[in-house]
Amino acid sequence: MKHQAVPAFANITTLCSINAINMIDKVRRKNLAFHLRQFSVGLTSNDDFESAVMDDVSDGWLPEQYYRSKSAKNDDDPIIRPMLELCWGLYDDTRNHKLVRGDALSKESLKIIARSILFLTSEKEYEWPYFNTNNPLLRFSWEDLILSILTLGHHYRDKKEEHIISYYEWQKSGEYEVWPFLKKSDYEDQLKFPPFLHVRN
């Protein structure tokens, strides 16, 4: 199943404030930016990308499992987890493939990736709250599942609606059109220092 290529962030029940002082991990950011660039333009496969990320960024964890790592639970650079979750949404993890031809990213997705790479190669703090856009069913407890069965799916629909409302509220935390930058002015300032942003035709 191909995941929707949208930014992914953490818990649906809370919009947590980030610590006033964030850690900026320049090495892991630049590693992730490089591997993401190679993958997004079809130079490497999703399996290659996952292997590289596990070696250079996520301490051996797959992108979708990074939230379980010690780094993610401690004083990690707060851009790493949402960026890994975003990356996981770019490809079909049931098969090995490159993002070419029918699997190529849309122009809109490539714009998001370009901004993400630009941010990762900056030294700016990630200032957005942490929010997960994944389907709430993926985080259901046994109680949630039982309630969904007993209510003939109404509980799940309620949770999904809550999730959508929370997502729109989260978008108001900054200037969403320039995520992962918080403000358009920050994005425009960083455009003066472009990294390897050339997208292959």
C-alpha positions as CSV (number, residue, x, y, z in Angstrom):
1,M,0.0,0.0,0.0
2,K,1.4,3.4,-1.0
3,H,1.3,5.9,1.8
4,Q,0.0,9.5,1.4
5,A,2.9,11.9,1.0
6,V,2.1,14.4,3.7
7,P,4.1,15.7,6.6
8,A,3.9,13.4,9.6
9,F,4.2,14.5,13.2
10,A,3.5,12.9,16.6
11,N,0.6,12.4,19.0
12,I,-3.0,13.2,18.0
13,T,-4.2,13.9,21.5
14,T,-1.8,16.7,22.3
15,L,-0.2,19.6,20.6
16,C,3.0,19.8,22.7
17,S,5.2,22.8,22.9
18,I,8.8,22.2,22.0
19,N,11.5,23.0,24.5
20,A,12.8,26.6,24.4
21,I,16.3,25.3,23.5
22,N,16.4,22.6,20.9
23,M,19.3,20.4,19.9
24,I,20.4,20.8,16.3
25,D,22.2,17.7,15.1
26,K,24.1,19.0,12.1
27,V,25.6,15.7,11.1
28,R,22.4,13.6,11.1
29,R,20.4,16.4,9.5
30,K,22.9,16.6,6.6
31,N,23.0,12.8,6.2
32,L,19.2,12.7,6.1
33,A,19.1,15.6,3.6
34,F,21.6,13.8,1.3
35,H,19.8,10.4,1.4
36,L,16.4,12.1,1.0
37,R,17.6,14.0,-2.1
38,Q,19.1,10.8,-3.7
39,F,15.9,8.9,-3.0
40,S,13.4,11.6,-4.0
41,V,14.8,12.1,-7.5
42,G,15.0,8.3,-8.2
43,L,18.7,7.7,-7.8
44,T,18.3,5.1,-5.0
45,S,15.5,2.7,-4.1
46,N,13.4,2.7,-1.0
47,D,15.5,-0.3,0.4
48,D,18.7,1.7,-0.2
49,F,17.2,4.7,1.5
50,E,16.1,2.7,4.5
51,S,19.5,1.1,4.9
52,A,21.3,4.4,4.6
53,V,19.0,6.1,7.1
54,M,19.3,3.2,9.6
55,D,23.2,3.5,9.3
56,D,23.5,7.3,9.4
57,V,20.4,8.8,11.0
58,S,18.0,6.6,13.0
59,D,20.4,4.4,15.1
60,G,19.3,1.2,13.3
61,W,15.6,1.9,13.4
62,L,13.3,1.9,10.3
63,P,11.8,5.3,9.7
64,E,8.3,4.2,10.8
65,Q,9.7,2.6,14.0
66,Y,12.0,5.4,15.0
67,Y,9.6,6.7,17.6
68,R,10.5,3.7,19.7
69,S,14.2,4.5,19.9
70,K,15.9,6.0,22.9
71,S,17.0,9.0,20.8
72,A,13.4,9.9,19.9
73,K,12.3,9.7,23.5
74,N,15.1,11.8,24.9
75,D,16.8,15.1,23.8
76,D,16.7,14.4,20.1
77,D,16.8,17.1,17.4
78,P,13.0,17.5,17.1
79,I,13.1,17.6,13.2
80,I,14.4,14.0,12.9
81,R,11.2,12.1,13.9
82,P,8.7,14.1,11.9
83,M,11.1,14.0,8.9
84,L,11.5,10.3,9.1
85,E,7.8,9.8,9.3
86,L,7.4,12.1,6.3
87,C,9.9,10.0,4.4
88,W,8.0,6.8,5.2
89,G,5.0,8.2,3.6
90,L,6.8,8.6,0.2
91,Y,7.1,5.0,-0.8
92,D,5.5,1.5,-0.7
93,D,7.3,-0.5,1.9
94,T,6.0,-3.8,0.7
95,R,8.3,-3.8,-2.4
96,N,11.7,-2.5,-3.5
97,H,11.4,0.4,-6.0
98,K,12.7,3.8,-7.0
99,L,10.6,6.9,-7.2
100,V,10.4,6.9,-11.0
101,R,7.7,6.5,-13.6
102,G,4.5,5.4,-11.9
103,D,6.1,5.8,-8.4
104,A,7.6,9.2,-9.1
105,L,6.6,11.9,-6.6
106,S,4.2,14.7,-7.6
107,K,5.4,18.2,-8.1
108,E,3.7,19.2,-4.8
109,S,5.5,16.4,-3.0
110,L,8.8,17.4,-4.5
111,K,8.3,21.0,-3.3
112,I,7.8,19.7,0.2
113,I,10.9,17.6,-0.1
114,A,12.9,20.5,-1.5
115,R,11.9,22.7,1.5
116,S,12.7,19.8,3.9
117,I,16.2,19.4,2.4
118,L,16.6,23.2,2.6
119,F,15.6,23.1,6.3
120,L,17.8,20.1,7.1
121,T,20.9,21.9,5.7
122,S,20.2,25.0,7.7
123,E,21.0,25.5,11.4
124,K,17.5,26.6,12.3
125,E,15.6,25.1,15.2
126,Y,12.5,23.1,14.5
127,E,9.8,25.1,16.2
128,W,6.6,23.3,15.2
129,P,4.6,21.4,17.8
130,Y,4.7,17.6,17.4
131,F,1.8,16.0,15.6
132,N,1.2,12.7,13.8
133,T,-0.9,12.8,10.6
134,N,-1.0,9.0,10.4
135,N,-4.4,7.2,10.5
136,P,-5.5,7.0,14.1
137,L,-6.3,3.3,13.6
138,L,-2.6,2.6,13.6
139,R,-2.4,3.7,17.3
140,F,-5.6,2.2,18.5
141,S,-5.6,0.4,21.9
142,W,-7.5,-2.9,22.4
143,E,-10.2,-0.8,24.1
144,D,-10.5,1.5,21.1
145,L,-10.8,-1.6,18.8
146,I,-13.5,-3.2,21.0
147,L,-15.4,0.1,21.2
148,S,-15.2,0.5,17.4
149,I,-16.7,-3.0,17.0
150,L,-19.4,-2.5,19.6
151,T,-20.4,0.9,18.1
152,L,-20.3,-0.5,14.5
153,G,-17.5,1.8,13.6
154,H,-18.8,5.0,15.1
155,H,-16.0,5.2,17.7
156,Y,-13.4,5.0,14.9
157,R,-15.2,7.7,12.9
158,D,-15.3,9.9,15.9
159,K,-11.6,9.4,16.5
160,K,-10.8,10.2,12.9
161,E,-12.9,13.4,13.0
162,E,-11.0,14.4,16.1
163,H,-7.8,13.7,14.4
164,I,-8.7,15.9,11.4
165,I,-9.8,18.8,13.6
166,S,-6.5,18.5,15.6
167,Y,-4.6,18.6,12.3
168,Y,-6.2,21.8,11.2
169,E,-5.5,23.3,14.6
170,W,-1.9,22.2,14.3
171,Q,-1.5,24.0,11.0
172,K,-2.3,27.3,12.7
173,S,0.9,26.9,14.8
174,G,2.9,28.5,12.0
175,E,2.9,29.3,8.4
176,Y,2.0,25.9,7.1
177,E,2.7,26.6,3.5
178,V,6.5,26.8,4.3
179,W,6.7,23.8,6.7
180,P,9.1,22.7,8.1
181,F,10.1,26.3,8.5
182,L,7.9,28.1,11.0
183,K,7.8,31.4,9.2
184,K,7.9,32.5,5.6
185,S,10.7,35.0,6.4
186,D,12.9,32.1,7.7
187,Y,12.3,30.1,4.5
188,E,13.1,33.1,2.3
189,D,16.3,33.8,4.3
190,Q,17.5,30.2,3.9
191,L,16.8,30.3,0.1
192,K,19.9,32.5,-0.1
193,F,21.9,29.4,0.8
194,P,20.6,26.6,-1.5
195,P,22.0,23.1,-1.1
196,F,21.7,20.3,-3.7
197,L,18.1,21.1,-4.7
198,H,18.3,20.3,-8.4
199,V,15.5,17.9,-9.4
200,R,16.2,15.6,-12.3
201,N,13.7,15.8,-15.3
